[in-house]
Amino acid sequence: MFCPKCGVEYRPGFKRCSDCDVDLVATLPPRAKVPGKSNDHEPPVAVWRGDDPVAFSAALAAVEEAGIPAREFSRHDQFVQIPAIQPSELAILVHPDNAALAESVIREALKPGPEGTEPA
C-alpha cells in the first residue's frame, strides 16, 4: 500500500498515511514528466562551492528566489575549531536539469557592483 500524496510505502493492513492523513492506494500512478525536469534519479550537482558564508548565503538566496529547488551542503569537522586547519566547505546542490540556470542566477547575484560596493 502506498500514500498517493507522499509516496511512502506501508505494510499490508494499513489504510491511511500517518503523515498526510489520506487513504492509501494499492499502486502509485506513473509520475508525470514536468518540462525541464527529469524523472530519472540523477544525483545532484554542485553549482557553487566555497568557504565564504556571506557569498554562500547570497548565492543560496538567489537560487531560492529564482524558484530553483536546491540543497545546501556543509562539510566541517565539529571537533576542530581552527578554520586554518580544517576549513569548512559550503556548497549548493541542484538537479542537473537546473544547473545551467542556477549557475547563471548565482553569477548574477555575486557579480561585483560598482567599485567599492558589495554584490547585488
C-alpha positions, 0 to 999 in steps of 0.5 A: 500500500502506498500514500498517493500524496507522499509516496511512502510505502506501508505494510499490508493492513494499513489504510491511511498515511500517518503523515498526510492523513489520506487513504492509501492506494494499492499502486502509485500512478506513473509520475508525470514528466514536468518540462525541464525536469527529469524523472530519472534519479540523477544525483545532484550537482554542485553549482557553487562551492566555497568557504565564504558564508556571506557569498554562500548565503547570497548565492543560496538566496538567489537560487531560492528566489529564482524558484530553483529547488536546491540543497545546501551542503556543509562539510566541517569537522565539529571537533576542530575549531581552527578554520586554518586547519580544517576549513569548512566547505559550503556548497549548493546542490541542484538537479542537473536539469537546473544547473545551467540556470542556477549557475547563471542566477548565482553569477548574477547575484555575486557579480561585483557592483560598482567599485567599492560596493558589495554584490547585488 
